Amino acid sequence: MRERYVLRSYVIGAAAARTGDEMSGPALLLAGLAITGSASTATLLLAGVTVSAAVGGPVFGVLLDRSPRPGRLLAVALGAYASALVLILLSIGRVPVVATLLIAVCAGLLGPALSGGWTGQLPHTVGEKDLSRATSLDAMTFNAAGLTGPAAAGAVAGTAGAPASVIVSATLIGVAVPTAWRLPVPSPAPVPKPVLPPESAPSPALPLRRPLALRPPARTPLTADIRAGFRAIVRTPPLARATAVSVISCVGQGMFVACSPLLGERVFGAAGHGVLLLSGVAASALLANALLARCPRLMRRPDTVLRCATLVLAVALLLAAAGRPVPLIVAAVIAGLGEGPQLAALFAVRHREAPERLRAQIFTTGASLKITAFALGATLTAPLAARSLPAALLTAAAIQAFAALSYGSPIRRKSPGQR
């Protein structure tokens, strides 16, 4: 019962923090545009919050792995991120734009705390037998946040003003701070018992020394731990392939999101309808992961799920390139059926393959790489979609297919008893 309560608290806290995070991007865009009247300034604010995640992820992950109470460090990061959002709001139009952008960049360093930082603590929250179901529930919080966050930002901005949207976003992140503070403490690694010599062996004249096995391990430099995390990702084949697939796939997802306003305008007559397409993707992904949570046996082979789900995304983008209302709606549903299980399978592979001492770093580093890839895809889409929207979608489909094919044959891991 206690474990179930802890998991419920974890899911609620993660959902609140991630919904606030999904709100923060659109909210900053709307607030920047409303206060300054400059679309370029508003776009720079969003870019500042996202671009620095590539640097912050690995460093914050190492700090989480080193901390004896990572939940409290995560809580501090969430509080700092929420405070930075409020500070950005207060500084827009009152201080030079460079200063506001600097605050946004500093806030972006903590962005991976809301994604990989939470997920890296999941094995300390539930037992191994419940980890598959918990992973699906954790992935559902991303889908729910993607569904409600942008919509909530627009609704609050429309009723109470754009600045209020930023405040609500920061409040949601702040609500998750107590939950993060109370996350379970990781179990200490077992210390091997020293091998004591026979009683007749030591000479009483010799001074007693502390056994080497009981000495605390020397703390390695921060940069050494960061390199160790990257080596673990690169040198563990299933982990390296899963990371590569997810990062390449995020380029295609970024392209689809960037194309969605144009799709809404050309197919349904209004750019705002493109947001509804993204909501449809998120809703479909949420339902798919709800099914995985109810039937954990479907995630027994996450490597296969990851590869197949990425192929499903490629099929969805091919349908979207048709540029017709019915195929486009079907494409949004299919994209969600691929996106949701893909994320859950990625988490399952990371939980299975990540060394315990590097777990949080691997999750936050993966989150940083995905954020960067998503931004790259969205950036590359602008010139391509301006020439041909179907060509941009077909390119995104080709990227998804390449991501799936790059995985190769999944390796079947042997259980510890079979080794």
N, C-alpha and C positions, 0 to 999 in steps of 0.2 A: 504494500500500500504506500509506503514511504517513497519507494522508487517511482511509482506512478505519479505521486504528487510532485516530485522533483522534476519529472519529465514534463508534466503539464505546465509547471512554472517556467521551465526552460522554453517551451514552445510559445507560451504567451509573451515572454520577454523578447524572444527572437523576432516574433511577428511584429511587436510594437516597434522595436528598433529598426527593422528592415522596412516597415511601412513608412516610418519617418524618413529613412534614407531615400526611399523611392519618391517621397514627396519633395525632398530638399532640392533636387535638380530642377524640376519644373517651377517650384516656388521661387528659387533664386532667379530663374529666367524671367518670371512674371514680375517679381519685385524690382529687379534691375531695370527692366523695360519701363515699368510704371514710374519709378523714381527719377531715372536719368533721361528717359525718352530715347535711349540709344540701344539699338539692337546689338551692336558690336560689343558694348560693355556688358550687356546681359549674357551674351555668348561666352565672353572671356571669363566671366564669373563661373559658369558651369565648367568650362575647360580647366580652370584653375583647381576646382575641387576634385576633378577626376584625374588629371595628368600626373599628380604627385603620388597617386596610389601605388605606382610601380616601384617607387623607392620605399614608401612606408610599409608595404606588406611584409617583405622579408625581415626588416629590422624589428617590427612589432611582433612578428611571429617568434623570433629568437627570444625576445623579452618575455613573452608568454611562456615559452618552454622552460626558461630559466626560473621563472617565478614560482615560489612554493605555494602561492595562492593566486593563480592566474585569473580567477573570477574577479578579484578585487582590482587587479590591473586593468581588466576589461571594463569594469565599471568606471574607473577613472578616465579611460579613453572615451567611453560613451559620453560622460559628462563634459569632457573637453570638446568633443565634436559638437554637441548641442550648444555649448556656450559659444563656440566659434561661429555657428550659424547666426546666432543672435547678434554677435559682434559685427559680422558682415552686414547684417541688416542695418544696424545703427551707424555704420560707417559709409554706406552708399550715399553719395551726394554730399557728404559732410567732410570727407578727407579726400586727398588725391586718389585717383583710380588705382595707381600702383600700390598704394598701401592696402586698399581693399583686396586687390588681387593677391597680395602677399598673405593676408589672413586666409584667403580661400585655399591657397596652396598648402599652407600649414594645416588647415583642416583636412585637406585631402590625404595627408600622410596617415591620418587615423581612419580613413574610409574602410580599409580591409578589416578593421575590428568588427564592423557590423555584419560581415559575411564570414570570412574564414576564421576570424577570432572566435565567434560563437560556435561554429561547427567543430572546431578543433577541441572543444571541451565536451562534446557529446559522449565520448567513451567513458568519461568520468561521471556521467549522469545516469547511465543505464548499464545493465549487465550485457555481456557479449551476446547472449541469446536474444535479447530485445533490440540489438543494435540495428538490424535491418529495418524493422518497423520504425524505429526512432529516426533513422536516416531519411525515410520517406516523409515522415512528419516534418522533419527539418527542411527538406526541399519544398514542402508545401508552403512553408512560411515565406519563401522567396516568391512563389507563384501568387500567393495571396497579396503580398506587398506590391508585386508588379501590377496586380489587378486594381487594387484600391488606392495605392499611393498617388499616381498621377491624377486619377479622377478626383480624389480628395483635394489635391492641390488646386485644381481648377474650380471645384465647388466652393471651397473656402475663399479663394481669391474673388470669385464672382459675387459672393454674398457679403464678405467682410473686408475685402481689399487684399491686394497682393502681399503687403507686409504681414498680414495676419496668417497667411499661408505658411510663411517661414516660421512664425512663432509656433504654430501647431506642429509643424515638422520637428522642431527642436523639442517641443514638449513630449511628443511620442518617443523620441530617443531617450529623453530624460526619464520617462516612465520605466524604461527597461533597466535603469541603473541599479535599483535595489535587487532585482532578480539576478543580475550579473554578480553583484556583491556576494550573494548567497549561494553561488554555484559550488558544487562539491569540490573539495580539495583532492587533487590526484593522490592516489595511494603511493607511498614511498617505495622505491625499488628495494627489493630484498638485499640485505648486506650479507655476503658469504661469510660463513663462520671460519675463523682462523684455525689453521691446523696447528694444534699444540703438540710440542715434542713430548716424548715419554718423560716421566718424572725423573728417571735416572740420567737422562741425557744432559740437561743444563747444569752448569757449574754454579753453585751458590754465590761464587765471587763475582760472576758476570752481572752487570747492571741489566735490569729488566727493560725491554723496549716495547713500545706499543706495536702490536702486530700491523703489518703493512695493509692488510685487508680492511682494517678498521679506520684507516686514515681517510679524511674527507678528500674526494677527488679535487684536483686542481681545476680552477675555473679557467676555461679557455677564452681567448679574446673573442670579442663580438664578431669580428670579421671572419674568424675561423669557423664559428658556428654558422654564419651565413653561407660560407663556402660548403660546409658539410651538408646543409639543407639542399643546396643546388645539386651537389654530387648525388645525394640520395634520390632526387627526382630523376636525374639523368641516367644513373647507373642501375636503377631498378626498372627493368623493361616494362612491366605492366603499368607502373606509375608514370614512366616517361611517355608511353604511348597514350595513356588516358589524358595526361596534361597536354600533349601535342594536339590530340583530337579536340579537346575542349577549347583550346586557344584558337585554333584554326576555325572551328565552328563559330566562335564568337565574332570573328571578322564577318562571316556571312550574316549572323544575327544583327550586327550593327548596320549592315547594308540594308536589311529588310526594314529595320526601324526607321532609318533615314528615308527610305522610299515610301513609308506609310502615308505621310501627308499628301504626296503626289498621287498615290493610289486612291486615296479618299476623294481628292479633287477631280481626278479624271474619270473614275469609275462611278462614284456616288454623288459627284457634284459639289462636294465641300471637303476642304482639307481636314476639318475637324473630325470627319467620319473615319479618317485614318487612325485616330486614337481609339475608336471603337474596335477596329480590327485588332489592335494590340491588346485591348481588354479581352477580346474573344480568345486570343492566343493564351493569355494568362489564365482565363477561366477553364479552358480545355486542359492546360497543364496542371491546374489545381485538381481537377477531377481525375486525371490520370494518376497523379501521385496519391490521391486518396485511395484509389484502387490498390496501388502498391502497398500502402500502409495496411489495408485490410487483408491483403494476401502476400505476406512477406516472401513466400516461396517463389514468387515471380522474380525476385531479385537474387536468386541463388547464384546466378552467373552474370554479375554486373558487367563484365567485359563484353559479353554478347549484347546485352541491353544497350550499352553505350554506343556500340558500333551501329546497331540496327536503328536506334533512335536518331542518330545523325543522318542516316540514309532517309528516314522519314522526313526530316527537315528539308533535305534536298528535293524530295518529291513535292512537298508543300510549296517550295519556291518555284518549281516548274509550273505548278498550277496557277500561282499568283501571276506569273509572267503572261498568262493568257489575257489578262486585263478585262475580264468579264465579271459581272456581279456575283453570279452563283459560284463559279470556280474560285473566286477570290475569298468568299465566305468559307467555302469548304477548305481552302488552303489555310486559312487562319485556324480552323479547328484541328486540321492535321498537324500544323506546326506546333500547336500546344501538346498534342499527343506525343510528339517527338521531344519537345523541349523539356517537359516535366520529367519523364523517365531518364532523359540524358543527364540531368542534374543529379537526380537521386543515384544513378549508377556511378557517376563520377565520385560522389561522396563515398559510396560503398567501396570503390577501389582504393581511394585514399585511406580510408579507415583500415582496410585490410593490409595495405602495403607500407604505410608510413611507420618508420621507427618511432617508438613512444617518445623518446627525448627530442624528436624533431617534428612531432605531429602538428603542432600549431603553426610552426614556420611553413611547413609544406602547404597547409590550407591557406594561410594568408598570402604566400607567394603565388599560389595558383590563382587566388582571387585577383591579385595585382596584375598578373599576366592577362587574365580574361578581361579586366576593365580596360587595359591598354589596347588589346586586340579589338574590343568592341568600338572604342573610340577611333581606331585606325579604319575599321570598316565603314563607320559613319562618315569619316572624313573623305575617304576615297569615293564614296557614292556620289557626292555632289557633282563633280564634272561629268561622270559617266551617265547619271540619271538626267542631266540637263540635255544630253544628246539623244539618249534612248532609254526610257524607263524599262521596257522589256529586256534590253541588253543588260541593264544593271541587275535585274532580278535573276536572269539566266547566269550571270557571273556569280551571284551569291549562291545559286543552286550548285554550280560547278565547284565552288569552294567547299560547300557542305559535303558533296560527293567525294572530293579529294580528302577531306578530313576523315570521313568514314573509311575510305580505302587505305589511308595511311596507317590505320590501327594494325592491320595485318591479322594474323591468327592469334586469338587470345590464348594466353598461357594458363593451363589448368594448374592451380596451386595444390600441392599436397598438404594434407592436414599434418600437424605436428607428429601424430602417431605413425604416419606413413613415411616419414623422413628417415 
